[in-house]
Amino acid sequence: MKPMDFFRNIRETFRDHARDDICAGLQRLGIDAQMAPRRGPEERVGGSGFLGVIDITEGPIRWVNVRKVTHSGGPEGGGGTDYYTEYGVPDSRLGPNSPKPQIKTVRMKTFPLFGKVVDLHWKGKDFGLEIISRLNSDTSLKDPIMRSRDVTIRAHGDHSCWIISTETRDIPSGDAWNCYQAIAQHLLR
């Protein structure tokens, strides 16, 4: 084995495979998903720590960005790593001067903090676009989100897209993927 091959193999062994895993999971769901070349413009939409983009051929969600953010422990310790899976929904109506809606899910529990989740609703600022109203009216979105992770939605006018974000590196289930696609449809109305 050549020295370069040895180092390439070590690097491949230790690099983060979250993007690869999500891409393979989407493909198992029957979604035409492909790893995009690194350093594409979509990687810079969500923020720092990007692991790369997955291109989606069909549907309102056209790409998935996986980000890894490592926090230093600071004086108290407690550092850690957070992963974000961000679903990109292009929307040519968004531009640099567009309002910047920020919407998120809120879980309702039987008892605050540690009670059982019994309901879910959306809140935030949608600047009169009535997105929150549409999302709250679509009861089919509740169960998939209550079984998985909370969702945050942001508009990125500079990149003419919406970002549907979850704080996880988990491979979405078929129900979760269909839910994210339905959310994207509401954003594009």
Protein Blocks (a to p, Z undefined) as FASTA:
>chain_A
ZZklmmmmmmmmmmcfklmmmmmmmmmnopacddddehiaklmmnoghiabdcddfbdjb
lbdcdddddddebjngoiacddddddddddfkbcfkbccdddddddddfbghjaccfbdc
deddeehnommmmmmmmmmlmmmmmmmccddddddfknopaddddddfbdcdfklmmmmm
mmmmmmmZZ
